[in-house]
Amino acid sequence: MSDIIFRNVSKAFEGKQVLKDLSFSIKSGECFTILGPSGCGKTVILRLIAGFEIPDSGQIIIGDEVVADPEKGICKAPEERNLGVVFQDYAVWPHKTVRQNVTYPLEMHNVPKEERLPLSQKAIDMVNLHGYEDRLPNQLSGGQQQRVALARALVIDSDILLLDEPLTNLDANLREEMRFEIKEIQKKTGRTILYVTHDQEVALAISDRIAIMTPAGDFCQIADPETVYEDPVSVFSFRFLGVADILECHYRNGKTLLDNDHEFTPLPEDCRSLASSPKFIAGFRPMDVEITRDGNGIECTVERCTLLGNIVDYLLSIDGITFRAEAQTEEAVRKNTIFSPGDKCRAEFVDIHWFPDDHQYEEVFV
């Protein structure tokens, strides 16, 4: 197995700096996901590791070998790096059958003919395509074609698997199915996986660690999925992992106030340093708001109440400042919290994350 190490790597294209002095490491055998918005440079990182791009400076190390170091004139070719790559657009040969597609890398690596059949069958079985060996790509669904691309990357006994948005073109059901397949393959093979995506659900489902990448081309947080979701270090990290409510606050006369000077939930003692700031941020998830008709909490006006299957989605306002909330449908029916627009309710906030005021990457969420 192989670690992957980035050491002060920089890369620019046509004068635009994409990565600058970026350093991080991927542990051998883990599924490491880079999660970030379009254009932040996450695919550039994958291409640098694969050898499709050359860094301007810094080192890239795979295992014990430096595979890229422009200062020393080192740049190993992609075929010398012992890794498999799967791209977003499948790139399967339309005139070749499933088996022929999967066998192709073995031919390129001059694997003896007598070894190709068992090796290709092992990869085909691993992605659950047994029985489809003789079909052409136009006889397969999108998800099956993506499995062919995955099997083709797996057929060579590589230590590393690089996945660049491989599920983007699939429908919701196929995406869910394939992400479990990828996690299962990691368990079976023990390979190091780098997964690049902007899909938060996939990242949370398959990753051992997630690196959240900002539009500036750096990582604002690297941690396991539970930590990045439950203990975000910044507003950007918090907002990028799922639906998030963001309310601007200020502190005056011992009270936490919203922008409209309506009193809000008190600022906790361990966050009291924010009180001296002109503004700070209260962030919370819609499911962390408890709704009642009569009870404790802040009085709100119901702007919208929508049944979404097993979830009820609310848009609420506090004197014109709106935020989202949600509840399980069964619970909402039991508590009689299915409202009409204009109804009044009470909202309690059970888990708030407090941040300094930071709208540095606001355009990402517009």
C-alpha positions, 0 to 999 in steps of 0.5 A: 500500500502507498501513502500520498504526500503533497509537500509545498506544491504549487500550480498555475495555469496561464498566470492564474494561481490554482494551488500555492504551497499546498501540503497534505498527506493521504494515509495508505489504505484510506478513502480520502475525499477532497470536497469543494466547489467547482473551479477550486482546484480539486481535479488539478490535485488528482491530475498532479498525482496521476501524472497528467499535470506537472507541479510548478514547485514542491514535491509529490511522493507516492509510497517511498518514491518522489514521483514529481519534483520539478526542482530536481527534474523528476516527473514519473509518467502516469504509467510508472505510478501504479495507479488506476483512474476513473473519470466522470465521463466513463470513457469506455470504448463503445466498440468493445465489450465489457470484457474487452474494455476491462482487459485493455489495460492488461494488454497495455501492460503486456500481461501474458494472455493466459493471465488476462481472463482470470484477472479481468473476470475478478475485476468484473465480479468485483463490480457486480457485472457477472453475466454482462461480459459480452455486452457492448456499452450501448446495451448497458445503463449509465451505472453499469458503464461506470462500473465497467470504468471502475473495473478497468481501473481495478484490473491492474493490481495498483495500490491507488485508485483516483476517482474524479467525480465518477457518479455525477452523471448518474441519477440519484438511485444509481449514485446511492448504489454506486457509492456503497459499491466503492466503499465495499471495493475499498474494504475488499482491496485495501487500496488507497482511494482519492475521491474528488467531488462536490457532492456532500452526501457521497463524501460523508458516506464513503470517506475515512477523512474529508478535506474541504477545499475553498475557492482559494485552493487551500483546505480549511478543514481535514477530518473524519466525516463526523468531525467535519459535520458536527464540529466545523471550523469555519462558516464555509466548512459548515455551509458546504456540508448540507443545508445550513441556516446562517443568521448574523448577530451582534451583542449589546447590553448583555444580549445576543441580537439579530440584525433587526435587533430581535433578541436571539438565543444567548451566546454561550460562555465559551464563545463570549469572545465574539461579543466584542465583534461588530457582527458574528454568525449563528449557524444551525441545521434545519433539523436542529430547530424544534417547532411547537405551536405553544411553548418555549422559544422564539415566536416566529411566523410561518412563511411556508410549510411543505410536506416532502415525503417523510420530512416537513420543511418549514420556512420561518421568519423572525420579524422578517429574518427567515430561516429553514427548519424541518421535522419528521412528518410523523412527529409533525402530525403528532405535535400538530405542527402542520401550519398554514402560511401566516400561522404563528409558532415557537422555535427552539434552537438545540444546536448552534455553531457560533462563528466570526463574521466571514463572508469571504466565499459568499458567492459560492452559495449564491 
